[in-house]
Amino acid sequence: MQKLVYELVRERAAAMFGPGSSFAVTLRRSDENETMFTETVVETLAWDVSLGLEGAMTASAATAAATSTGSIKLPTRLTA
């Protein structure tokens, strides 16, 4: 799970800050306070990662269900 989270964060951050992306990384001065920008970036990254995790977990569950070879046996009657 840790590797999945790492890869998703890395992928989304690269998409957000890489060449041709929406955001640029610059060093800021000590007197700057860009709270709204920081909150927007963090919120965007968190949503992207959570959606990626949801998709990965759904795909993983579908794969597990499709490859399951076990059968479920139900009792035909109750015994006392």
PELIN-V992486 format. One record per residue. N is the residue number from 0. RES is the residue in one small letter. D_CENTER is the distance of its C-alpha to the mean C-alpha in Angstrom with 1 decimal. Layout:
# PELIN-V992486
[[N,RES,D_CENTER] [N,RES,D_CENTER]]
This chain:
# PELIN-V992486
[[0,m,10.3] [1,q,10.8] [2,k,11.0] [3,l,7.8] [4,v,6.1] [5,y,9.0] [6,e,8.8] [7,l,5.5] [8,v,7.2] [9,r,10.4] [10,e,9.9] [11,r,9.0] [12,a,11.7] [13,a,14.1] [14,a,13.8] [15,m,14.5] [16,f,17.2] [17,g,18.6] [18,p,21.8] [19,g,22.1] [20,s,19.2] [21,s,19.4] [22,f,19.7] [23,a,22.0] [24,v,22.1] [25,t,25.6] [26,l,27.3] [27,r,28.4] [28,r,31.7] [29,s,32.1] [30,d,33.5] [31,e,30.6] [32,n,28.4] [33,e,25.6] [34,t,23.9] [35,m,22.9] [36,f,21.4] [37,t,19.5] [38,e,18.1] [39,t,17.2] [40,v,15.3] [41,v,13.4] [42,e,12.8] [43,t,11.6] [44,l,9.2] [45,a,7.9] [46,w,7.7] [47,d,6.2] [48,v,3.1] [49,s,3.8] [50,l,5.1] [51,g,3.5] [52,l,3.1] [53,e,6.3] [54,g,7.6] [55,a,7.5] [56,m,9.1] [57,t,11.4] [58,a,12.5] [59,s,13.1] [60,a,15.1] [61,a,17.0] [62,t,17.9] [63,a,19.1] [64,a,21.1] [65,a,22.6] [66,t,23.7] [67,s,25.1] [68,t,28.8] [69,g,29.8] [70,s,31.9] [71,i,32.2] [72,k,35.8] [73,l,37.0] [74,p,40.3] [75,t,43.1] [76,r,45.0] [77,l,44.8] [78,t,47.3] [79,a,48.9]]
